[in-house]
């Protein structure tokens, strides 16, 4: 496995151009199975998870053409609806191929998906949605889906699952009648997928709310679509710049409403930015103080379903708090194993109290020291990389390939902004 060697202390700043949203593009790749016409996607991030999804699609007969960051996909010559067990085990979003395959081809065999180990990630809501539309599912060493023409149905999800919403929404586009999903996820990437599906000829309303209506159509056609910027990547690079003393300009940083959700938590941690349309300007902010809640109470940063603070930014914001004056409580509600990476930060000198698997208290600022670290998941890996950039001395981050799953050419792009980082096999 590759490793990163980082020399800390260099300001990270300049102009950063974000790539497309990782969590939007992965279901968009699956959506090409809903039509035999080409689907063209612009601003596709060249990350490992995308590579694996493309390998899955090619393995069942989808033609794939990549030109810079533009992908052309065509599922006209599909050979099989059974996926590779080895490839499924490498990526969580392999399960997203089930919806389009069942809807258009009447069945699918999906092997247990992989992904980050950040807690239990159940598939019950996916299965409930498919069964509501008329699919039969058996589970043994694989998940085997079988269906005739799907029939629309009103559904009430027991959790606002992002991938279940995306999966069932794709399947329902070709179901007969009007389907509704109550307690649907409404994250920006779910909205982005819905807009692509509408560009392909579907009829989805309620986009951006937790009550989505899908009027089934007989067929979908090809479309051309630009993936929206990845707000998790934007938040990660903002953090890297702020904690190292740099200033950052981000052209086309994304939807202002999305940035507003992020800014609620970042402002509590002493970070401010200004907007010029969709552009973001983050000045150097050397003397940051954590802002208390009303009554001078210790502020709490807690994640949740959109528009609450996104769980994927929790790890990098914990690093931000270690470099900011004051005390903050972080409450991770979504995943029971995400917080365990803070042991690495404590080993670097961070003043962190882990209360339980879901909560940590961070007291800052502390001067971090370089160390040998191992990346357990994408977001923790990025957090440790940011910590290494502001630490004293040299750090080594092993298992660097985990970070590659969510961040394109991370060492090259950080180096262009001033970081001292190299990759070694």
C-alpha positions in Angstrom: 0.0 0.0 0.0 1.1 3.6 -0.6 1.9 6.0 2.1 2.1 9.8 2.4 5.1 11.6 3.9 4.3 15.1 5.1 6.4 17.8 6.4 4.3 20.1 8.5 4.3 23.9 8.9 3.7 25.1 5.3 0.8 27.5 4.7 -1.8 26.0 2.3 -3.4 28.7 0.2 -4.2 29.9 -3.3 -7.0 29.0 -5.7 -8.7 25.7 -5.3 -11.1 24.2 -7.9 -13.3 21.6 -6.4 -14.3 18.4 -8.3 -17.8 16.9 -8.6 -19.5 15.5 -5.5 -18.3 11.9 -4.8 -21.6 11.0 -3.3 -23.6 12.3 -6.2 -21.6 10.9 -9.1 -21.6 7.3 -7.8 -25.4 6.8 -8.1 -25.3 8.8 -11.3 -23.0 6.2 -12.7 -25.6 3.5 -11.8 -28.4 5.6 -13.4 -26.9 4.9 -16.9 -28.5 1.4 -16.6 -31.9 2.9 -16.9 -31.6 3.6 -20.6 -29.8 2.3 -23.7 -28.8 5.8 -24.7 -25.6 7.5 -23.7 -25.4 9.4 -20.4 -22.7 12.1 -20.4 -21.4 13.4 -17.0 -19.1 16.4 -16.6 -16.9 17.3 -13.6 -16.5 13.7 -12.6 -13.9 13.2 -9.8 -11.2 10.8 -10.7 -11.1 8.8 -7.4 -10.8 5.2 -6.6 -14.5 4.7 -5.8 -15.4 6.0 -9.3 -12.8 3.6 -10.8 -14.3 0.6 -9.1 -17.9 1.5 -10.0 -16.8 1.9 -13.7 -15.1 -1.6 -13.5 -18.4 -3.0 -12.2 -20.4 -1.4 -15.0 -17.9 -2.5 -17.7 -18.0 -6.1 -16.3 -21.7 -6.3 -17.1 -21.4 -4.8 -20.6 -21.6 -1.0 -20.1 -19.4 0.9 -22.5 -17.3 3.6 -20.7 -15.4 6.5 -22.3 -13.4 9.0 -20.2 -12.1 12.3 -21.6 -10.4 14.4 -18.9 -13.2 14.7 -16.3 -16.1 13.9 -18.7 -17.6 10.4 -18.7 -19.8 8.9 -21.4 -21.7 5.7 -20.4 -23.9 3.5 -22.6 -25.7 0.4 -21.3 -27.1 -0.7 -24.6 -25.1 -3.9 -24.8 -25.7 -5.3 -21.3 -24.4 -8.9 -21.0 -25.5 -9.9 -17.4 -27.2 -8.7 -14.3 -24.9 -10.5 -11.9 -22.1 -8.4 -10.4 -18.6 -9.4 -9.5 -18.4 -10.4 -5.8 -14.8 -9.1 -5.6 -15.7 -5.7 -7.0 -18.8 -5.4 -4.8 -16.7 -5.9 -1.7 -14.5 -2.9 -2.6 -17.2 -0.2 -2.6 -20.4 0.5 -0.6 -22.2 1.9 -3.6 -22.3 -1.3 -5.6 -25.7 -1.8 -4.0 -26.9 1.2 -6.1 -26.8 -0.9 -9.2 -29.8 -3.0 -7.9 -32.5 -0.3 -8.5 -31.7 0.3 -12.1 -31.1 -3.4 -12.9 -34.4 -4.5 -11.3 -36.4 -1.7 -12.9 -35.1 -2.1 -16.5 -34.0 -5.8 -16.6 -36.2 -7.5 -14.1 -33.5 -8.7 -11.7 -30.0 -8.5 -10.3 -27.5 -10.4 -8.2 -25.5 -8.2 -5.9 -22.9 -9.4 -3.5 -22.4 -7.8 -0.1 -21.0 -4.3 -0.6 -17.8 -3.0 1.0 -16.9 0.6 2.0 -15.7 2.3 5.1 -15.9 0.6 8.5 -17.5 3.4 10.5 -20.4 1.5 12.0 -23.3 -0.7 11.0 -24.8 0.4 7.6 -28.0 -1.6 7.2 -29.7 -2.4 3.9 -33.2 -3.0 5.3 -34.6 0.2 3.9 -33.4 -0.7 0.4 -35.1 -4.0 0.6 -38.3 -2.5 2.0 -38.5 -0.1 -0.9 -37.9 -2.7 -3.6 -40.4 -5.1 -2.0 -43.0 -2.2 -1.9 -42.5 -1.8 -5.7 -43.1 -5.6 -6.2 -39.6 -7.1 -6.3 -38.8 -10.4 -4.7 -35.6 -10.6 -2.7 -33.7 -13.7 -1.4 -30.5 -13.5 0.5 -27.8 -16.1 1.0 -24.2 -15.4 -0.1 -25.7 -12.7 -2.4 -28.7 -10.5 -2.6 -30.9 -11.8 -5.4 -33.6 -9.5 -6.8 -36.3 -10.6 -9.2 -39.3 -8.6 -10.5 -41.7 -8.3 -13.3 -42.9 -4.8 -14.2 -42.6 -2.7 -11.0 -45.8 -1.1 -9.6 -45.7 2.2 -7.8 -46.5 2.3 -4.1 -46.4 4.8 -1.2 -43.5 4.1 1.1 -42.6 5.4 4.6 -38.9 4.8 5.3 -37.9 4.1 8.8 -34.7 6.0 8.3 -33.8 8.8 6.0 -31.2 6.7 4.2 -29.3 8.5 1.4 -28.4 5.4 -0.6 -31.9 3.8 -0.1 -33.6 7.0 -1.3 -31.3 7.0 -4.4 -31.8 3.3 -5.1 -35.6 3.2 -4.7 -36.0 6.5 -6.5 -34.1 5.1 -9.5 -36.2 2.0 -9.5 -39.5 3.9 -9.2 -38.8 6.0 -12.3 -39.8 3.0 -14.4 -42.6 1.7 -12.2 -46.2 1.9 -13.3 -48.0 4.7 -11.5 -47.0 7.3 -8.8 -44.7 6.3 -6.0 -44.1 8.4 -2.9 -41.2 8.2 -0.5 -41.9 9.7 2.9 -38.9 10.3 5.2 -36.7 10.4 2.2 -33.1 11.8 2.4 -32.7 15.2 0.9 -29.0 15.8 0.9 -27.5 17.8 -2.0 -26.2 14.7 -3.7 -29.7 13.1 -3.6 -31.1 16.3 -5.2 -28.3 16.2 -7.9 -29.2 12.6 -8.8 -32.9 13.6 -9.0 -32.1 16.4 -11.4 -30.1 14.1 -13.6 -33.0 11.6 -13.7 -35.4 14.3 -14.7 -33.0 15.3 -17.4 -33.3 11.7 -18.6 -37.1 12.0 -18.8 -38.3 11.0 -15.3 -40.9 12.9 -13.4 -39.7 13.5 -9.9 -41.1 16.3 -7.6 -40.4 17.3 -4.0 -36.7 17.4 -4.7 -34.9 18.9 -1.7 -37.7 17.8 0.7 -38.3 14.6 2.7 -41.4 13.8 0.7 -40.4 12.7 -2.9 -43.0 11.8 -5.6 -42.0 9.8 -8.6 -44.4 9.5 -11.5 -43.3 6.4 -13.4 -42.6 6.6 -17.1 -42.3 3.8 -19.7 -38.7 4.6 -20.6 -35.8 7.0 -20.1 -33.4 8.5 -22.6 -29.8 9.8 -22.5 -28.8 13.1 -21.0 -25.8 15.4 -20.4 -25.3 16.7 -16.9 -22.6 18.5 -14.8 -22.0 17.1 -11.3 -22.2 19.8 -8.6 -19.1 20.6 -6.6 -18.3 18.4 -3.6 -19.1 20.3 -0.5 -17.2 17.8 1.7 -14.1 18.4 -0.4 -14.6 22.1 -0.1 -14.9 21.9 3.7 -11.8 19.7 3.9 -9.7 22.1 1.9 -11.0 25.1 3.8 -9.9 23.4 7.0 -6.4 22.6 5.6 -5.9 26.2 4.7 -7.2 27.7 7.9 -5.2 25.5 10.3 -1.9 26.1 8.4 -2.4 29.9 8.2 -3.2 30.1 4.5 -5.9 32.0 2.5 -8.0 30.2 -0.1 -10.2 31.2 -3.0 -12.6 28.6 -4.3 -14.3 29.5 -7.6 -17.7 27.9 -8.1 -17.7 26.4 -4.6 -21.3 25.2 -5.0 -24.9 26.1 -4.0 -25.0 29.0 -1.5 -27.6 27.1 0.6 -25.3 24.1 1.0 -22.4 26.4 2.1 -24.7 28.1 4.6 -25.4 24.7 6.3 -21.6 24.2 6.6 -21.0 27.7 7.8 -23.1 27.3 10.9 -20.6 24.8 12.3 -17.5 26.4 10.9 -18.4 29.8 12.4 -18.7 28.2 15.8 -15.1 27.0 15.3 -13.9 30.6 14.5 -13.8 30.3 10.7 -15.5 32.9 8.5 -15.7 33.3 4.8 -17.3 35.6 2.3 -19.2 34.7 -0.9 -19.2 36.4 -4.3 -22.0 34.5 -6.1 -20.9 30.9 -6.1 -17.3 31.8 -5.3 -15.9 31.5 -1.8 -13.1 33.6 -0.3 -11.5 32.3 2.9 -9.0 34.8 4.4 -6.1 33.9 6.6 -7.5 33.7 10.2 -4.6 33.2 12.6 -6.4 34.1 15.9 -9.5 32.0 16.0 -11.7 31.5 19.0 -14.4 28.9 19.5 -17.7 30.7 19.9 -19.8 29.6 22.9 -23.5 28.7 22.6 -26.1 31.0 24.3 -25.5 31.4 28.0 -21.7 31.0 27.5 -22.3 27.2 27.2 -19.7 24.9 25.6 -20.7 24.7 21.9 -21.9 21.4 20.5 -21.2 20.3 16.9 -23.6 17.5 16.1 -24.3 15.8 12.8 -27.6 14.5 11.4 -29.7 14.2 8.3 -29.7 17.1 6.0 -29.8 20.1 6.6 -28.0 19.2 9.8 -24.2 19.3 9.8 -22.9 16.5 7.6 -21.2 13.5 9.3 -18.5 13.4 6.6 -17.1 16.8 7.8 -17.0 15.8 11.5 -13.5 14.4 11.4 -11.8 17.4 9.8 -13.7 19.8 12.1 -12.3 18.0 15.1 -8.8 18.7 13.7 -9.9 22.4 13.2 -10.9 22.5 16.9 -7.5 21.3 18.0 -6.0 24.5 16.4 -8.6 26.9 17.8 -8.8 28.6 21.2 -11.6 27.2 23.4 -13.5 24.0 24.0 -16.1 22.3 21.9 -18.2 19.1 22.2 -18.5 16.9 19.0 -21.5 14.6 18.9 -21.4 11.9 16.2 -25.0 10.5 16.0 -24.8 8.8 12.6 -22.0 6.2 13.0 -20.8 4.4 16.1 -17.2 3.8 15.0 -16.3 7.1 13.3 -14.8 8.8 16.4 -12.2 6.1 17.1 -9.6 7.9 14.9 -9.1 10.6 17.6 -6.6 8.2 19.3 -4.2 9.2 16.4 -4.7 12.9 17.1 -4.1 12.4 20.8 -0.9 10.6 19.9 0.1 13.8 18.0 -0.5 15.9 21.1 -4.1 16.9 20.8 -6.0 17.7 24.0 -9.1 15.5 23.4 -11.4 13.6 25.9 -13.3 10.7 24.4 -16.5 10.5 26.4 -18.0 7.5 24.6 -18.1 6.1 21.0 -20.2 9.1 19.9 -18.8 12.1 21.8 -15.5 13.8 22.2 -14.5 17.1 23.8 -11.7 19.1 22.2 -9.7 21.7 24.0 -7.5 23.9 21.8 -5.2 25.1 20.7 -2.4 22.5 20.9 0.8 22.2 18.9 0.6 18.9 17.1 3.7 16.7 16.6 4.4 14.5 13.6 3.9 10.8 13.9 3.2 7.5 12.1 -0.5 7.1 11.4 -2.8 4.7 9.6 -5.9 5.9 7.7 -9.0 3.9 8.9 -11.5 5.5 6.5 -11.7 8.2 3.9 -12.7 11.1 6.2 -10.5 10.2 9.1 -7.6 9.8 6.6 -8.2 13.3 5.3 -8.4 14.6 8.9 -5.1 13.1 9.8 -3.5 14.4 6.6 -4.7 17.9 7.6 -3.3 17.4 11.1 0.0 16.4 9.6 0.1 19.5 7.5 -0.1 21.8 10.6 2.0 19.5 12.9 5.6 20.1 13.9 8.0 17.8 12.1 7.4 14.9 9.7 4.4 12.6 9.6 3.8 9.3 7.7 0.3 8.2 6.9 0.0 4.6 5.9 -2.9 3.1 3.9 -3.0 6.2 1.8 -5.2 4.4 -0.8 -8.2 4.8 1.5 -8.0 8.6 1.1 -7.7 8.2 -2.7 -11.2 6.7 -2.6 -12.7 10.1 -1.9 -10.2 12.8 -2.9 -8.7 13.1 -6.3 -4.8 13.4 -6.6 -4.7 14.7 -3.1 -0.9 15.0 -2.8 -0.6 16.9 -6.1 -3.4 19.3 -5.4 -2.2 20.0 -1.8 1.4 20.5 -3.1 0.1 23.0 -5.6 -1.4 25.0 -2.7 1.9 24.9 -0.7 1.9 21.7 1.3 5.0 19.5 1.5 3.7 16.0 0.8 5.0 13.1 -1.2 3.6 9.6 -2.0 5.7 6.5 -1.7 4.8 2.9 -2.4 
